[in-house]
Amino acid sequence: MNFSRALLSTVIFSATTTLSAAPAWQDFSVTALYGEHYKVVDPQQTTITLEYAGKAKYADVFFFLDHLKGGDDHKTTYFELSPRFSLGEITQKDLSYGPIKDVLISTTWESNHDDFDNNFDNFLYGFAVDLDVPYFNYFNLNFYRAHNDKQKNDYQLTASYALPFNWGSQDFLVDGFLDWSTAEKDHPSELNWTTQWKWNLGKNISPDTRLYLGIEHSVWNNKFGIKGQDENNVSALLKYHF
């Protein structure tokens, strides 16, 4: 592991340690997805996702782990760990300006392990802005430099968002992310725009139950950096927050 990766690993460990000491809020969830008509690896795919999000005074973190099983029984485990440090909180200065609420140092560790020995660990670092967008619970933009295992290093923009709304007495949530990375000599530009459209079925069980039923829609161009491998898929979704 080179110096930049070792440094980033230390930053990620420090952020998660700080966050675990005194979280201002945190959320755990598990999601089950099933989809068909995928073009890359296997047409059928079942995914179990574990997610954690939390915030302390100086940092926030998002973590998810996907365990995927294809129709031919191949298995993949993929996770991302994304700590971010608030420069506003660290410097004790108001960094808000217009729609910008805060500026942050942003990091991510991506790791993949599968039956095809396509294993990698990518490390991303950069900065982020949290935006104040009407009606959204959050809307964040992260700008990264990526140090990649299997491909040449590139740059990545990641947007994440959550939009709640009501229809009558029922609660709904639209949330997701968009990843866009630059083209380099050995791979094309890649775009992954994934959105979950969810109805809180759990509210009809008890006021505090968050059990979501819905779909996940994924548009992925040049998937895994493979030119021309474009997907537009819908998966059935069931998600429970603890």
C-alpha positions in Angstrom: 0.0 0.0 0.0 1.5 3.4 -1.0 1.7 6.4 1.2 -1.5 8.1 0.0 -3.5 4.9 0.6 -2.0 4.4 4.0 -2.8 8.0 4.9 -6.4 7.8 3.7 -6.9 4.5 5.6 -5.7 6.3 8.7 -8.1 9.2 8.1 -11.0 6.8 7.5 -10.2 4.9 10.7 -9.9 8.1 12.7 -13.3 9.3 11.4 -15.1 6.2 12.2 -13.5 6.1 15.7 -14.6 9.7 16.4 -18.1 9.0 15.2 -18.6 5.9 17.2 -17.6 7.8 20.4 -20.6 10.2 20.4 -23.0 10.1 17.4 -25.5 12.9 17.3 -27.7 10.5 15.2 -27.3 7.2 13.5 -29.4 4.8 11.4 -29.2 1.1 10.5 -31.1 -0.6 7.7 -31.2 -3.8 5.7 -32.5 -4.0 2.1 -33.4 -6.9 -0.1 -33.4 -6.4 -3.9 -34.2 -8.7 -6.8 -33.7 -7.8 -10.5 -33.4 -9.3 -13.9 -32.2 -8.4 -17.4 -28.7 -7.3 -16.3 -26.1 -7.3 -19.1 -22.9 -7.7 -17.1 -22.0 -10.9 -15.1 -25.5 -12.4 -14.7 -29.0 -11.6 -16.0 -30.5 -12.3 -12.6 -29.3 -10.8 -9.3 -30.4 -10.9 -5.7 -28.8 -8.4 -3.3 -28.8 -8.0 0.4 -27.6 -4.6 1.5 -26.6 -3.5 5.0 -26.4 0.2 5.6 -25.2 2.5 8.4 -25.3 6.3 8.5 -24.3 8.6 11.4 -23.1 12.0 12.4 -21.0 13.3 15.2 -19.9 16.9 15.8 -16.9 17.0 13.4 -17.7 14.2 11.0 -20.4 12.1 9.3 -20.1 8.6 7.8 -22.0 6.4 5.4 -21.3 2.7 5.0 -23.0 0.0 2.9 -22.2 -3.6 2.2 -23.8 -5.4 -0.8 -23.8 -9.2 -0.9 -24.9 -10.2 -4.4 -25.9 -13.6 -5.7 -26.4 -14.3 -9.4 -28.7 -16.8 -11.0 -25.7 -19.0 -11.7 -24.9 -18.9 -7.9 -21.8 -16.7 -8.3 -21.3 -14.4 -5.3 -19.9 -10.9 -4.9 -19.4 -8.8 -1.7 -18.8 -5.1 -2.2 -18.7 -2.3 0.3 -18.1 1.4 0.5 -17.0 3.4 3.6 -17.3 7.1 3.3 -16.3 9.4 6.2 -16.5 13.2 5.7 -15.1 15.9 8.0 -16.9 19.2 8.4 -14.6 22.2 7.9 -17.2 24.5 9.4 -17.2 22.5 12.7 -13.5 22.0 12.8 -12.7 25.7 12.2 -15.7 27.0 14.1 -16.5 29.3 11.2 -19.7 29.7 9.3 -18.9 28.5 5.8 -22.4 28.7 4.4 -22.9 30.8 1.3 -26.1 30.9 -0.8 -27.3 27.3 -1.1 -24.1 25.9 0.4 -24.6 24.9 4.1 -21.1 23.4 4.7 -17.8 22.4 3.1 -16.3 19.1 4.0 -13.2 16.9 3.4 -14.6 13.8 1.7 -13.1 10.3 1.6 -14.2 6.9 0.4 -12.9 3.3 0.5 -14.3 1.0 -2.1 -13.7 -2.8 -1.8 -14.8 -5.7 -4.0 -14.4 -9.5 -3.6 -16.1 -12.1 -5.9 -15.9 -15.6 -7.2 -14.1 -14.4 -10.3 -11.2 -13.1 -8.3 -12.0 -9.6 -9.4 -10.8 -8.1 -6.2 -9.9 -4.5 -5.7 -9.6 -1.7 -3.2 -10.0 1.9 -4.4 -9.4 5.0 -2.3 -11.0 8.3 -3.1 -10.3 11.7 -1.5 -11.5 15.3 -2.1 -14.0 17.8 -0.9 -17.8 18.1 -0.6 -20.5 20.7 -0.3 -23.8 20.1 1.5 -26.6 22.1 -0.2 -29.8 23.5 1.2 -32.3 22.4 -1.5 -36.0 23.1 -0.7 -38.0 20.0 0.1 -35.0 17.7 0.2 -33.8 16.1 3.5 -30.3 16.4 2.1 -28.5 17.1 -1.2 -24.7 16.6 -1.2 -22.0 16.9 -3.9 -18.7 15.2 -3.5 -15.7 15.8 -5.7 -13.0 13.1 -5.6 -9.6 12.1 -6.9 -9.7 8.3 -7.2 -6.7 5.9 -6.7 -7.8 2.8 -8.4 -6.4 -0.8 -8.2 -7.4 -2.1 -11.6 -7.7 1.0 -13.7 -5.8 4.3 -14.1 -6.6 6.9 -11.6 -9.5 9.2 -12.4 -11.8 11.9 -11.0 -15.3 11.3 -9.7 -18.4 13.4 -8.9 -20.9 11.8 -6.5 -24.2 13.4 -5.7 -26.6 12.0 -3.1 -30.1 13.1 -2.2 -33.3 12.3 -0.4 -36.7 13.7 -1.1 -39.6 12.8 1.2 -43.3 13.5 0.3 -46.8 12.6 1.3 -49.8 11.4 -0.6 -52.8 11.5 1.6 -51.9 9.8 4.9 -49.1 7.8 3.3 -45.3 8.6 3.4 -43.0 8.2 0.5 -39.3 8.7 -0.1 -37.2 9.1 -3.2 -33.5 8.8 -2.5 -30.3 7.8 -4.3 -27.0 8.8 -5.8 -25.3 9.6 -9.0 -21.6 8.7 -9.7 -19.8 10.1 -12.7 -16.1 9.4 -13.4 -13.8 10.7 -16.0 -12.4 8.8 -19.0 -8.8 7.8 -18.9 -6.5 5.9 -21.4 -7.6 2.5 -20.3 -11.3 3.1 -19.6 -14.3 5.2 -20.7 -16.2 7.7 -18.6 -18.7 5.9 -16.4 -22.1 7.0 -15.0 -24.2 5.2 -12.4 -27.5 6.9 -11.4 -29.4 4.8 -8.9 -32.7 5.9 -7.3 -35.0 4.1 -4.9 -38.7 4.9 -5.0 -40.3 3.8 -1.7 -43.6 3.7 0.2 -43.4 3.4 4.0 -45.7 0.4 4.5 -44.5 0.3 8.1 -46.4 3.4 9.1 -49.6 1.4 8.7 -48.2 -1.1 11.3 -47.1 1.5 13.9 -46.2 5.2 13.7 -42.5 4.6 14.2 -42.0 1.6 12.0 -40.0 2.2 8.8 -40.6 -0.7 6.5 -40.3 0.4 2.9 -41.7 -1.3 -0.2 -40.8 -0.1 -3.7 -38.4 -0.3 -6.6 -34.8 0.6 -7.3 -34.1 2.1 -10.8 -30.5 2.0 -12.0 -29.0 3.6 -15.1 -25.4 2.5 -15.5 -23.5 3.5 -18.7 -20.2 1.8 -19.4 -20.7 -0.4 -16.4 -17.5 -1.4 -14.6 -15.6 0.8 -17.1 -16.5 -1.5 -20.0 -17.3 0.6 -23.0 -20.8 0.0 -24.4 -22.1 -2.0 -21.5 -25.1 0.1 -20.7 -27.9 -1.0 -18.3 -31.3 0.4 -17.4 -32.8 -1.9 -14.8 -35.6 -1.9 -12.2 -35.4 -4.1 -9.1 -38.0 -5.0 -6.5 -37.1 -3.6 -3.1 -37.9 -4.2 0.5 -36.1 -2.1 3.2 -36.3 -2.0 7.0 -34.8 0.6 9.3 -33.9 -0.5 12.8 
